[in-house]
Amino acid sequence: VDKHSAGTLADPNAQATAEPGPVSDMLMSASRALDSLSTGLSTAWSSIRLGDTYRYPTHVDCYENILLQLHGAKNVSLFSPDAVRYLQPDLNHKHWPRANQADLLRAQRFAVSLTLYPGDAVYIPLLWPHNVQTADWSISANRYFRLDDDTLWRHYTDERKSLAWLLYERLSGDLVC
């Protein structure tokens, strides 16, 4: 459940994870694994993603993020923050890119792609654009982290903005995260 309303979506799978069975068992196992990580940050929210052959477009999360793969395989492409000038995130649509196809191709040189299998996890830093896709049935869990104090969180977020992000914010006139 989202404890902070800063542009975050509520957990879309709350009903499925509340019912006893293999999905809730996997989520509880993932939660225990994620709880064992000491980040120094508080949990903003957690989610589970269930799906068959889906693609989640390139976007930016305004939280620190750990993605844990529970079932099936998931491909993740992670972009350096310097790709922001090519991706041109739309701040009014979950930071999805507004860029044309040529700029999206240019952004690929800033990307690293990997495949997660059950038991694998990846840390997705705040402000690092990424996308995910599956070719088959997949279950994964996310845990998003932040500081509880909004003023400290704003400072924490601002300190992690690369020069490319700061320039993008200045040129677009919008504040990212």
Secondary structure, DSSP 4 states (H G I P E B T S, - for coil): --S--SSPPP-TTHHHHHSSSHHHHHHHHHHHHHHT---SSEEEEEEEEEEES-EEEEE--SSEEEEEEEES-EEEEEE-GGGHHHH-EETTTTTEE---HHHHHHHGGGEEEEEE-TT-EEEE-TT--EEEE-SSEEEEEEEEEE-SSHHHHHHHHHHT--HHHHHHHHHHT----
